Amino acid sequence: MADRNIMNAVQRLNSIVKRLEKVDLKNLDLSPRVLENRILTLEGYLSYLDQVGIPKIRQYLELATEKSEVMVGGEND
């Protein structure tokens, strides 16, 4: 379940960044409350990824590296 949550957070953040690239900030007309809400949402995603996602991704990378080394080592025997 946590793996899916991490991937969802990464996908949402990626989607947000792509949409932000298309926004003309000079003509952006948001109320301070809406802007603050959006900033808090982005901060929440970044915090979640920092605290949960990145350590989990690092763990997967280490596991994949270990498995790769075992497979390469097994072929050389």
N, CA, C and O atoms as a Maestro MAE file, in Angstrom:
{
 s_m_m2io_version
 :::
 2.0.0
}

f_m_ct {
 s_m_title
 :::
 protein
 m_atom[308] {
  # First column is atom index #
  i_m_mmod_type
  r_m_x_coord
  r_m_y_coord
  r_m_z_coord
  i_m_residue_number
  s_m_chain_name
  s_m_pdb_residue_name
  s_m_pdb_atom_name
  i_m_atomic_number
  :::
  1 25 0.820 -1.199 0.000 1 A "MET " " N  " 7
  2 3 0.000 0.000 0.000 1 A "MET " " CA " 6
  3 2 0.865 1.265 0.000 1 A "MET " " C  " 6
  4 15 0.582 2.221 -0.721 1 A "MET " " O  " 8
  5 25 1.932 1.254 0.827 2 A "ALA " " N  " 7
  6 3 2.797 2.436 0.899 2 A "ALA " " CA " 6
  7 2 3.480 2.692 -0.438 2 A "ALA " " C  " 6
  8 15 3.686 3.841 -0.827 2 A "ALA " " O  " 8
  9 25 3.835 1.603 -1.146 3 A "ASP " " N  " 7
  10 3 4.489 1.761 -2.446 3 A "ASP " " CA " 6
  11 2 3.585 2.507 -3.421 3 A "ASP " " C  " 6
  12 15 4.037 3.386 -4.155 3 A "ASP " " O  " 8
  13 25 2.317 2.149 -3.419 4 A "ARG " " N  " 7
  14 3 1.362 2.807 -4.315 4 A "ARG " " CA " 6
  15 2 1.194 4.272 -3.923 4 A "ARG " " C  " 6
  16 15 1.082 5.135 -4.794 4 A "ARG " " O  " 8
  17 25 1.174 4.565 -2.617 5 A "ASN " " N  " 7
  18 3 1.053 5.949 -2.158 5 A "ASN " " CA " 6
  19 2 2.243 6.785 -2.605 5 A "ASN " " C  " 6
  20 15 2.084 7.942 -2.994 5 A "ASN " " O  " 8
  21 25 3.428 6.203 -2.549 6 A "ILE " " N  " 7
  22 3 4.630 6.917 -2.975 6 A "ILE " " CA " 6
  23 2 4.559 7.215 -4.464 6 A "ILE " " C  " 6
  24 15 4.835 8.336 -4.892 6 A "ILE " " O  " 8
  25 25 4.189 6.211 -5.251 7 A "MET " " N  " 7
  26 3 4.093 6.415 -6.694 7 A "MET " " CA " 6
  27 2 3.008 7.436 -7.031 7 A "MET " " C  " 6
  28 15 3.187 8.251 -7.936 7 A "MET " " O  " 8
  29 25 1.888 7.399 -6.315 8 A "ASN " " N  " 7
  30 3 0.828 8.388 -6.537 8 A "ASN " " CA " 6
  31 2 1.331 9.793 -6.233 8 A "ASN " " C  " 6
  32 15 1.047 10.729 -6.979 8 A "ASN " " O  " 8
  33 25 2.072 9.943 -5.145 9 A "ALA " " N  " 7
  34 3 2.599 11.261 -4.779 9 A "ALA " " CA " 6
  35 2 3.580 11.760 -5.832 9 A "ALA " " C  " 6
  36 15 3.557 12.936 -6.195 9 A "ALA " " O  " 8
  37 25 4.440 10.874 -6.322 10 A "VAL " " N  " 7
  38 3 5.397 11.256 -7.365 10 A "VAL " " CA " 6
  39 2 4.654 11.663 -8.632 10 A "VAL " " C  " 6
  40 15 4.984 12.676 -9.249 10 A "VAL " " O  " 8
  41 25 3.657 10.880 -9.019 11 A "GLN " " N  " 7
  42 3 2.889 11.195 -10.225 11 A "GLN " " CA " 6
  43 2 2.131 12.506 -10.078 11 A "GLN " " C  " 6
  44 15 2.083 13.301 -11.017 11 A "GLN " " O  " 8
  45 25 1.539 12.740 -8.908 12 A "ARG " " N  " 7
  46 3 0.807 13.998 -8.692 12 A "ARG " " CA " 6
  47 2 1.748 15.187 -8.752 12 A "ARG " " C  " 6
  48 15 1.436 16.201 -9.377 12 A "ARG " " O  " 8
  49 25 2.902 15.065 -8.102 13 A "LEU " " N  " 7
  50 3 3.872 16.154 -8.109 13 A "LEU " " CA " 6
  51 2 4.365 16.416 -9.528 13 A "LEU " " C  " 6
  52 15 4.499 17.571 -9.934 13 A "LEU " " O  " 8
  53 25 4.631 15.368 -10.275 14 A "ASN " " N  " 7
  54 3 5.054 15.510 -11.670 14 A "ASN " " CA " 6
  55 2 3.978 16.209 -12.489 14 A "ASN " " C  " 6
  56 15 4.282 17.085 -13.299 14 A "ASN " " O  " 8
  57 25 2.737 15.829 -12.285 15 A "SER " " N  " 7
  58 3 1.615 16.452 -12.992 15 A "SER " " CA " 6
  59 2 1.502 17.933 -12.643 15 A "SER " " C  " 6
  60 15 1.271 18.766 -13.519 15 A "SER " " O  " 8
  61 25 1.664 18.252 -11.375 16 A "ILE " " N  " 7
  62 3 1.582 19.646 -10.927 16 A "ILE " " CA " 6
  63 2 2.692 20.475 -11.572 16 A "ILE " " C  " 6
  64 15 2.449 21.581 -12.054 16 A "ILE " " O  " 8
  65 25 3.900 19.937 -11.576 17 A "VAL " " N  " 7
  66 3 5.032 20.662 -12.161 17 A "VAL " " CA " 6
  67 2 4.801 20.900 -13.650 17 A "VAL " " C  " 6
  68 15 5.073 21.990 -14.154 17 A "VAL " " O  " 8
  69 25 4.299 19.883 -14.360 18 A "LYS " " N  " 7
  70 3 4.027 20.047 -15.793 18 A "LYS " " CA " 6
  71 2 2.965 21.113 -16.030 18 A "LYS " " C  " 6
  72 15 3.082 21.908 -16.963 18 A "LYS " " O  " 8
  73 25 1.927 21.136 -15.190 19 A "ARG " " N  " 7
  74 3 0.885 22.157 -15.347 19 A "ARG " " CA " 6
  75 2 1.430 23.539 -15.023 19 A "ARG " " C  " 6
  76 15 1.063 24.517 -15.675 19 A "ARG " " O  " 8
  77 25 2.301 23.634 -14.027 20 A "LEU " " N  " 7
  78 3 2.880 24.929 -13.664 20 A "LEU " " CA " 6
  79 2 3.726 25.503 -14.795 20 A "LEU " " C  " 6
  80 15 3.784 26.719 -14.975 20 A "LEU " " O  " 8
  81 25 4.377 24.631 -15.552 21 A "GLU " " N  " 7
  82 3 5.200 25.099 -16.671 21 A "GLU " " CA " 6
  83 2 4.354 25.797 -17.728 21 A "GLU " " C  " 6
  84 15 4.864 26.644 -18.461 21 A "GLU " " O  " 8
  85 25 3.081 25.460 -17.818 22 A "LYS " " N  " 7
  86 3 2.188 26.034 -18.825 22 A "LYS " " CA " 6
  87 2 1.499 27.317 -18.351 22 A "LYS " " C  " 6
  88 15 0.881 28.021 -19.149 22 A "LYS " " O  " 8
  89 25 1.604 27.617 -17.070 23 A "VAL " " N  " 7
  90 3 0.890 28.761 -16.499 23 A "VAL " " CA " 6
  91 2 1.667 30.050 -16.752 23 A "VAL " " C  " 6
  92 15 2.881 30.110 -16.558 23 A "VAL " " O  " 8
  93 25 0.949 31.069 -17.184 24 A "ASP " " N  " 7
  94 3 1.535 32.397 -17.348 24 A "ASP " " CA " 6
  95 2 1.415 33.118 -16.006 24 A "ASP " " C  " 6
  96 15 0.345 33.618 -15.658 24 A "ASP " " O  " 8
  97 25 2.501 33.169 -15.268 25 A "LEU " " N  " 7
  98 3 2.471 33.719 -13.914 25 A "LEU " " CA " 6
  99 2 2.155 35.211 -13.889 25 A "LEU " " C  " 6
  100 15 1.670 35.725 -12.881 25 A "LEU " " O  " 8
  101 25 2.424 35.904 -14.981 26 A "LYS " " N  " 7
  102 3 2.142 37.337 -15.025 26 A "LYS " " CA " 6
  103 2 0.644 37.615 -15.019 26 A "LYS " " C  " 6
  104 15 0.202 38.647 -14.513 26 A "LYS " " O  " 8
  105 25 -0.131 36.702 -15.576 27 A "ASN " " N  " 7
  106 3 -1.582 36.891 -15.643 27 A "ASN " " CA " 6
  107 2 -2.337 36.033 -14.627 27 A "ASN " " C  " 6
  108 15 -3.554 35.882 -14.722 27 A "ASN " " O  " 8
  109 25 -1.624 35.482 -13.671 28 A "LEU " " N  " 7
  110 3 -2.239 34.624 -12.666 28 A "LEU " " CA " 6
  111 2 -3.023 35.477 -11.677 28 A "LEU " " C  " 6
  112 15 -2.488 36.414 -11.084 28 A "LEU " " O  " 8
  113 25 -4.281 35.144 -11.510 29 A "ASP " " N  " 7
  114 3 -5.141 35.913 -10.609 29 A "ASP " " CA " 6
  115 2 -5.799 34.960 -9.615 29 A "ASP " " C  " 6
  116 15 -6.915 34.490 -9.834 29 A "ASP " " O  " 8
  117 25 -5.095 34.685 -8.526 30 A "LEU " " N  " 7
  118 3 -5.624 33.817 -7.478 30 A "LEU " " CA " 6
  119 2 -5.755 34.619 -6.194 30 A "LEU " " C  " 6
  120 15 -4.956 35.512 -5.914 30 A "LEU " " O  " 8
  121 25 -6.760 34.289 -5.435 31 A "SER " " N  " 7
  122 3 -6.897 34.949 -4.142 31 A "SER " " CA " 6
  123 2 -5.779 34.448 -3.229 31 A "SER " " C  " 6
  124 15 -5.270 33.345 -3.425 31 A "SER " " O  " 8
  125 25 -5.399 35.235 -2.249 32 A "PRO " " N  " 7
  126 3 -4.346 34.801 -1.325 32 A "PRO " " CA " 6
  127 2 -4.680 33.463 -0.652 32 A "PRO " " C  " 6
  128 15 -3.790 32.649 -0.405 32 A "PRO " " O  " 8
  129 25 -5.949 33.247 -0.364 33 A "ARG " " N  " 7
  130 3 -6.356 31.999 0.293 33 A "ARG " " CA " 6
  131 2 -6.137 30.792 -0.629 33 A "ARG " " C  " 6
  132 15 -5.627 29.762 -0.189 33 A "ARG " " O  " 8
  133 25 -6.519 30.916 -1.892 34 A "VAL " " N  " 7
  134 3 -6.337 29.826 -2.858 34 A "VAL " " CA " 6
  135 2 -4.850 29.566 -3.070 34 A "VAL " " C  " 6
  136 15 -4.415 28.415 -3.100 34 A "VAL " " O  " 8
  137 25 -4.080 30.623 -3.216 35 A "LEU " " N  " 7
  138 3 -2.644 30.487 -3.421 35 A "LEU " " CA " 6
  139 2 -1.992 29.799 -2.219 35 A "LEU " " C  " 6
  140 15 -1.159 28.908 -2.387 35 A "LEU " " O  " 8
  141 25 -2.367 30.208 -1.027 36 A "GLU " " N  " 7
  142 3 -1.824 29.590 0.182 36 A "GLU " " CA " 6
  143 2 -2.189 28.110 0.248 36 A "GLU " " C  " 6
  144 15 -1.358 27.282 0.625 36 A "GLU " " O  " 8
  145 25 -3.423 27.773 -0.115 37 A "ASN " " N  " 7
  146 3 -3.862 26.383 -0.110 37 A "ASN " " CA " 6
  147 2 -3.034 25.550 -1.085 37 A "ASN " " C  " 6
  148 15 -2.638 24.430 -0.762 37 A "ASN " " O  " 8
  149 25 -2.775 26.082 -2.255 38 A "ARG " " N  " 7
  150 3 -1.978 25.353 -3.253 38 A "ARG " " CA " 6
  151 2 -0.535 25.174 -2.791 38 A "ARG " " C  " 6
  152 15 0.070 24.123 -3.002 38 A "ARG " " O  " 8
  153 25 0.002 26.203 -2.165 39 A "ILE " " N  " 7
  154 3 1.366 26.108 -1.644 39 A "ILE " " CA " 6
  155 2 1.437 25.043 -0.557 39 A "ILE " " C  " 6
  156 15 2.374 24.246 -0.530 39 A "ILE " " O  " 8
  157 25 0.454 25.024 0.339 40 A "LEU " " N  " 7
  158 3 0.427 24.014 1.399 40 A "LEU " " CA " 6
  159 2 0.315 22.606 0.825 40 A "LEU " " C  " 6
  160 15 0.929 21.673 1.344 40 A "LEU " " O  " 8
  161 25 -0.460 22.448 -0.237 41 A "THR " " N  " 7
  162 3 -0.589 21.140 -0.881 41 A "THR " " CA " 6
  163 2 0.751 20.688 -1.448 41 A "THR " " C  " 6
  164 15 1.159 19.543 -1.248 41 A "THR " " O  " 8
  165 25 1.434 21.579 -2.153 42 A "LEU " " N  " 7
  166 3 2.752 21.242 -2.698 42 A "LEU " " CA " 6
  167 2 3.745 20.921 -1.585 42 A "LEU " " C  " 6
  168 15 4.524 19.974 -1.697 42 A "LEU " " O  " 8
  169 25 3.719 21.707 -0.519 43 A "GLU " " N  " 7
  170 3 4.608 21.440 0.606 43 A "GLU " " CA " 6
  171 2 4.321 20.068 1.207 43 A "GLU " " C  " 6
  172 15 5.240 19.357 1.614 43 A "GLU " " O  " 8
  173 25 3.043 19.700 1.262 44 A "GLY " " N  " 7
  174 3 2.663 18.394 1.787 44 A "GLY " " CA " 6
  175 2 3.222 17.260 0.941 44 A "GLY " " C  " 6
  176 15 3.767 16.295 1.477 44 A "GLY " " O  " 8
  177 25 3.089 17.371 -0.386 45 A "TYR " " N  " 7
  178 3 3.637 16.341 -1.277 45 A "TYR " " CA " 6
  179 2 5.154 16.256 -1.138 45 A "TYR " " C  " 6
  180 15 5.710 15.162 -1.053 45 A "TYR " " O  " 8
  181 25 5.818 17.400 -1.114 46 A "LEU " " N  " 7
  182 3 7.272 17.401 -0.997 46 A "LEU " " CA " 6
  183 2 7.724 16.812 0.334 46 A "LEU " " C  " 6
  184 15 8.697 16.060 0.386 46 A "LEU " " O  " 8
  185 25 7.024 17.151 1.402 47 A "SER " " N  " 7
  186 3 7.357 16.615 2.715 47 A "SER " " CA " 6
  187 2 7.175 15.101 2.752 47 A "SER " " C  " 6
  188 15 8.026 14.382 3.276 47 A "SER " " O  " 8
  189 25 6.067 14.622 2.197 48 A "TYR " " N  " 7
  190 3 5.801 13.178 2.161 48 A "TYR " " CA " 6
  191 2 6.886 12.456 1.371 48 A "TYR " " C  " 6
  192 15 7.397 11.424 1.806 48 A "TYR " " O  " 8
  193 25 7.232 12.999 0.216 49 A "LEU " " N  " 7
  194 3 8.271 12.365 -0.593 49 A "LEU " " CA " 6
  195 2 9.616 12.387 0.124 49 A "LEU " " C  " 6
  196 15 10.373 11.419 0.051 49 A "LEU " " O  " 8
  197 25 9.915 13.474 0.809 50 A "ASP " " N  " 7
  198 3 11.177 13.594 1.525 50 A "ASP " " CA " 6
  199 2 11.249 12.603 2.681 50 A "ASP " " C  " 6
  200 15 12.276 11.955 2.883 50 A "ASP " " O  " 8
  201 25 10.167 12.484 3.435 51 A "GLN " " N  " 7
  202 3 10.170 11.640 4.627 51 A "GLN " " CA " 6
  203 2 9.940 10.167 4.331 51 A "GLN " " C  " 6
  204 15 10.510 9.309 5.005 51 A "GLN " " O  " 8
  205 25 9.118 9.855 3.338 52 A "VAL " " N  " 7
  206 3 8.730 8.471 3.071 52 A "VAL " " CA " 6
  207 2 9.224 7.995 1.710 52 A "VAL " " C  " 6
  208 15 9.823 6.926 1.599 52 A "VAL " " O  " 8
  209 25 8.975 8.782 0.695 53 A "GLY " " N  " 7
  210 3 9.245 8.341 -0.670 53 A "GLY " " CA " 6
  211 2 10.709 8.147 -0.988 53 A "GLY " " C  " 6
  212 15 11.099 7.094 -1.493 53 A "GLY " " O  " 8
  213 25 11.522 9.136 -0.704 54 A "ILE " " N  " 7
  214 3 12.935 9.058 -1.061 54 A "ILE " " CA " 6
  215 2 13.641 7.931 -0.311 54 A "ILE " " C  " 6
  216 15 14.396 7.184 -0.935 54 A "ILE " " O  " 8
  217 25 13.433 7.771 1.007 55 A "PRO " " N  " 7
  218 3 14.055 6.624 1.678 55 A "PRO " " CA " 6
  219 2 13.609 5.279 1.093 55 A "PRO " " C  " 6
  220 15 14.413 4.354 0.974 55 A "PRO " " O  " 8
  221 25 12.339 5.173 0.733 56 A "LYS " " N  " 7
  222 3 11.829 3.924 0.161 56 A "LYS " " CA " 6
  223 2 12.440 3.680 -1.215 56 A "LYS " " C  " 6
  224 15 12.827 2.555 -1.530 56 A "LYS " " O  " 8
  225 25 12.530 4.718 -2.032 57 A "ILE " " N  " 7
  226 3 13.142 4.587 -3.352 57 A "ILE " " CA " 6
  227 2 14.615 4.209 -3.211 57 A "ILE " " C  " 6
  228 15 15.123 3.385 -3.971 57 A "ILE " " O  " 8
  229 25 15.297 4.809 -2.243 58 A "ARG " " N  " 7
  230 3 16.699 4.481 -1.985 58 A "ARG " " CA " 6
  231 2 16.837 3.003 -1.600 58 A "ARG " " C  " 6
  232 15 17.765 2.320 -2.034 58 A "ARG " " O  " 8
  233 25 15.897 2.526 -0.777 59 A "GLN " " N  " 7
  234 3 15.892 1.121 -0.359 59 A "GLN " " CA " 6
  235 2 15.719 0.203 -1.573 59 A "GLN " " C  " 6
  236 15 16.415 -0.805 -1.690 59 A "GLN " " O  " 8
  237 25 14.795 0.546 -2.473 60 A "TYR " " N  " 7
  238 3 14.591 -0.250 -3.686 60 A "TYR " " CA " 6
  239 2 15.841 -0.253 -4.562 60 A "TYR " " C  " 6
  240 15 16.213 -1.284 -5.122 60 A "TYR " " O  " 8
  241 25 16.479 0.896 -4.676 61 A "LEU " " N  " 7
  242 3 17.686 1.002 -5.487 61 A "LEU " " CA " 6
  243 2 18.793 0.115 -4.924 61 A "LEU " " C  " 6
  244 15 19.478 -0.582 -5.673 61 A "LEU " " O  " 8
  245 25 18.964 0.143 -3.602 62 A "GLU " " N  " 7
  246 3 19.977 -0.702 -2.972 62 A "GLU " " CA " 6
  247 2 19.665 -2.178 -3.187 62 A "GLU " " C  " 6
  248 15 20.565 -2.967 -3.474 62 A "GLU " " O  " 8
  249 25 18.403 -2.553 -3.052 63 A "LEU " " N  " 7
  250 3 17.990 -3.937 -3.264 63 A "LEU " " CA " 6
  251 2 18.239 -4.361 -4.711 63 A "LEU " " C  " 6
  252 15 18.735 -5.459 -4.964 63 A "LEU " " O  " 8
  253 25 17.896 -3.497 -5.650 64 A "ALA " " N  " 7
  254 3 18.118 -3.803 -7.065 64 A "ALA " " CA " 6
  255 2 19.606 -3.932 -7.365 64 A "ALA " " C  " 6
  256 15 20.010 -4.797 -8.143 64 A "ALA " " O  " 8
  257 25 20.419 -3.083 -6.757 65 A "THR " " N  " 7
  258 3 21.865 -3.146 -6.957 65 A "THR " " CA " 6
  259 2 22.421 -4.450 -6.407 65 A "THR " " C  " 6
  260 15 23.254 -5.095 -7.044 65 A "THR " " O  " 8
  261 25 21.955 -4.839 -5.210 66 A "GLU " " N  " 7
  262 3 22.402 -6.100 -4.616 66 A "GLU " " CA " 6
  263 2 22.025 -7.283 -5.503 66 A "GLU " " C  " 6
  264 15 22.847 -8.169 -5.738 66 A "GLU " " O  " 8
  265 25 20.796 -7.302 -5.991 67 A "LYS " " N  " 7
  266 3 20.351 -8.402 -6.851 67 A "LYS " " CA " 6
  267 2 21.149 -8.430 -8.146 67 A "LYS " " C  " 6
  268 15 21.492 -9.502 -8.644 67 A "LYS " " O  " 8
  269 25 21.442 -7.267 -8.685 68 A "SER " " N  " 7
  270 3 22.218 -7.182 -9.920 68 A "SER " " CA " 6
  271 2 23.622 -7.729 -9.703 68 A "SER " " C  " 6
  272 15 24.149 -8.449 -10.551 68 A "SER " " O  " 8
  273 25 24.224 -7.391 -8.572 69 A "GLU " " N  " 7
  274 3 25.572 -7.871 -8.262 69 A "GLU " " CA " 6
  275 2 25.575 -9.378 -8.078 69 A "GLU " " C  " 6
  276 15 26.516 -10.047 -8.505 69 A "GLU " " O  " 8
  277 25 24.541 -9.928 -7.450 70 A "VAL " " N  " 7
  278 3 24.436 -11.372 -7.259 70 A "VAL " " CA " 6
  279 2 24.299 -12.063 -8.607 70 A "VAL " " C  " 6
  280 15 24.936 -13.088 -8.848 70 A "VAL " " O  " 8
  281 25 23.465 -11.505 -9.494 71 A "MET " " N  " 7
  282 3 23.267 -12.111 -10.815 71 A "MET " " CA " 6
  283 2 24.555 -12.072 -11.631 71 A "MET " " C  " 6
  284 15 24.903 -13.057 -12.282 71 A "MET " " O  " 8
  285 25 25.255 -10.962 -11.602 72 A "VAL " " N  " 7
  286 3 26.507 -10.836 -12.346 72 A "VAL " " CA " 6
  287 2 27.546 -11.774 -11.751 72 A "VAL " " C  " 6
  288 15 28.283 -12.429 -12.487 72 A "VAL " " O  " 8
  289 25 27.611 -11.843 -10.442 73 A "GLY " " N  " 7
  290 3 28.554 -12.740 -9.773 73 A "GLY " " CA " 6
  291 2 28.254 -14.192 -10.075 73 A "GLY " " C  " 6
  292 15 29.177 -14.990 -10.230 73 A "GLY " " O  " 8
  293 25 26.989 -14.552 -10.162 74 A "GLY " " N  " 7
  294 3 26.596 -15.929 -10.452 74 A "GLY " " CA " 6
  295 2 26.946 -16.343 -11.862 74 A "GLY " " C  " 6
  296 15 27.225 -17.517 -12.106 74 A "GLY " " O  " 8
  297 25 26.938 -15.415 -12.792 75 A "GLU " " N  " 7
  298 3 27.257 -15.730 -14.186 75 A "GLU " " CA " 6
  299 2 28.753 -15.960 -14.383 75 A "GLU " " C  " 6
  300 15 29.163 -16.654 -15.313 75 A "GLU " " O  " 8
  301 25 29.560 -15.378 -13.511 76 A "ASN " " N  " 7
  302 3 31.009 -15.501 -13.655 76 A "ASN " " CA " 6
  303 2 31.557 -16.755 -13.002 76 A "ASN " " C  " 6
  304 15 32.736 -17.064 -13.173 76 A "ASN " " O  " 8
  305 25 30.751 -17.478 -12.270 77 A "ASP " " N  " 7
  306 3 31.223 -18.686 -11.578 77 A "ASP " " CA " 6
  307 2 31.428 -19.827 -12.507 77 A "ASP " " C  " 6
  308 15 31.822 -20.911 -12.077 77 A "ASP " " O  " 8
  :::
 }
 m_bond[307] {
  # First column is bond index #
  i_m_from
  i_m_to
  i_m_order
  :::
  1 1 2 1
  2 2 3 1
  3 3 4 2
  4 3 5 1
  5 5 6 1
  6 6 7 1
  7 7 8 2
  8 7 9 1
  9 9 10 1
  10 10 11 1
  11 11 12 2
  12 11 13 1
  13 13 14 1
  14 14 15 1
  15 15 16 2
  16 15 17 1
  17 17 18 1
  18 18 19 1
  19 19 20 2
  20 19 21 1
  21 21 22 1
  22 22 23 1
  23 23 24 2
  24 23 25 1
  25 25 26 1
  26 26 27 1
  27 27 28 2
  28 27 29 1
  29 29 30 1
  30 30 31 1
  31 31 32 2
  32 31 33 1
  33 33 34 1
  34 34 35 1
  35 35 36 2
  36 35 37 1
  37 37 38 1
  38 38 39 1
  39 39 40 2
  40 39 41 1
  41 41 42 1
  42 42 43 1
  43 43 44 2
  44 43 45 1
  45 45 46 1
  46 46 47 1
  47 47 48 2
  48 47 49 1
  49 49 50 1
  50 50 51 1
  51 51 52 2
  52 51 53 1
  53 53 54 1
  54 54 55 1
  55 55 56 2
  56 55 57 1
  57 57 58 1
  58 58 59 1
  59 59 60 2
  60 59 61 1
  61 61 62 1
  62 62 63 1
  63 63 64 2
  64 63 65 1
  65 65 66 1
  66 66 67 1
  67 67 68 2
  68 67 69 1
  69 69 70 1
  70 70 71 1
  71 71 72 2
  72 71 73 1
  73 73 74 1
  74 74 75 1
  75 75 76 2
  76 75 77 1
  77 77 78 1
  78 78 79 1
  79 79 80 2
  80 79 81 1
  81 81 82 1
  82 82 83 1
  83 83 84 2
  84 83 85 1
  85 85 86 1
  86 86 87 1
  87 87 88 2
  88 87 89 1
  89 89 90 1
  90 90 91 1
  91 91 92 2
  92 91 93 1
  93 93 94 1
  94 94 95 1
  95 95 96 2
  96 95 97 1
  97 97 98 1
  98 98 99 1
  99 99 100 2
  100 99 101 1
  101 101 102 1
  102 102 103 1
  103 103 104 2
  104 103 105 1
  105 105 106 1
  106 106 107 1
  107 107 108 2
  108 107 109 1
  109 109 110 1
  110 110 111 1
  111 111 112 2
  112 111 113 1
  113 113 114 1
  114 114 115 1
  115 115 116 2
  116 115 117 1
  117 117 118 1
  118 118 119 1
  119 119 120 2
  120 119 121 1
  121 121 122 1
  122 122 123 1
  123 123 124 2
  124 123 125 1
  125 125 126 1
  126 126 127 1
  127 127 128 2
  128 127 129 1
  129 129 130 1
  130 130 131 1
  131 131 132 2
  132 131 133 1
  133 133 134 1
  134 134 135 1
  135 135 136 2
  136 135 137 1
  137 137 138 1
  138 138 139 1
  139 139 140 2
  140 139 141 1
  141 141 142 1
  142 142 143 1
  143 143 144 2
  144 143 145 1
  145 145 146 1
  146 146 147 1
  147 147 148 2
  148 147 149 1
  149 149 150 1
  150 150 151 1
  151 151 152 2
  152 151 153 1
  153 153 154 1
  154 154 155 1
  155 155 156 2
  156 155 157 1
  157 157 158 1
  158 158 159 1
  159 159 160 2
  160 159 161 1
  161 161 162 1
  162 162 163 1
  163 163 164 2
  164 163 165 1
  165 165 166 1
  166 166 167 1
  167 167 168 2
  168 167 169 1
  169 169 170 1
  170 170 171 1
  171 171 172 2
  172 171 173 1
  173 173 174 1
  174 174 175 1
  175 175 176 2
  176 175 177 1
  177 177 178 1
  178 178 179 1
  179 179 180 2
  180 179 181 1
  181 181 182 1
  182 182 183 1
  183 183 184 2
  184 183 185 1
  185 185 186 1
  186 186 187 1
  187 187 188 2
  188 187 189 1
  189 189 190 1
  190 190 191 1
  191 191 192 2
  192 191 193 1
  193 193 194 1
  194 194 195 1
  195 195 196 2
  196 195 197 1
  197 197 198 1
  198 198 199 1
  199 199 200 2
  200 199 201 1
  201 201 202 1
  202 202 203 1
  203 203 204 2
  204 203 205 1
  205 205 206 1
  206 206 207 1
  207 207 208 2
  208 207 209 1
  209 209 210 1
  210 210 211 1
  211 211 212 2
  212 211 213 1
  213 213 214 1
  214 214 215 1
  215 215 216 2
  216 215 217 1
  217 217 218 1
  218 218 219 1
  219 219 220 2
  220 219 221 1
  221 221 222 1
  222 222 223 1
  223 223 224 2
  224 223 225 1
  225 225 226 1
  226 226 227 1
  227 227 228 2
  228 227 229 1
  229 229 230 1
  230 230 231 1
  231 231 232 2
  232 231 233 1
  233 233 234 1
  234 234 235 1
  235 235 236 2
  236 235 237 1
  237 237 238 1
  238 238 239 1
  239 239 240 2
  240 239 241 1
  241 241 242 1
  242 242 243 1
  243 243 244 2
  244 243 245 1
  245 245 246 1
  246 246 247 1
  247 247 248 2
  248 247 249 1
  249 249 250 1
  250 250 251 1
  251 251 252 2
  252 251 253 1
  253 253 254 1
  254 254 255 1
  255 255 256 2
  256 255 257 1
  257 257 258 1
  258 258 259 1
  259 259 260 2
  260 259 261 1
  261 261 262 1
  262 262 263 1
  263 263 264 2
  264 263 265 1
  265 265 266 1
  266 266 267 1
  267 267 268 2
  268 267 269 1
  269 269 270 1
  270 270 271 1
  271 271 272 2
  272 271 273 1
  273 273 274 1
  274 274 275 1
  275 275 276 2
  276 275 277 1
  277 277 278 1
  278 278 279 1
  279 279 280 2
  280 279 281 1
  281 281 282 1
  282 282 283 1
  283 283 284 2
  284 283 285 1
  285 285 286 1
  286 286 287 1
  287 287 288 2
  288 287 289 1
  289 289 290 1
  290 290 291 1
  291 291 292 2
  292 291 293 1
  293 293 294 1
  294 294 295 1
  295 295 296 2
  296 295 297 1
  297 297 298 1
  298 298 299 1
  299 299 300 2
  300 299 301 1
  301 301 302 1
  302 302 303 1
  303 303 304 2
  304 303 305 1
  305 305 306 1
  306 306 307 1
  307 307 308 2
  :::
 }
}
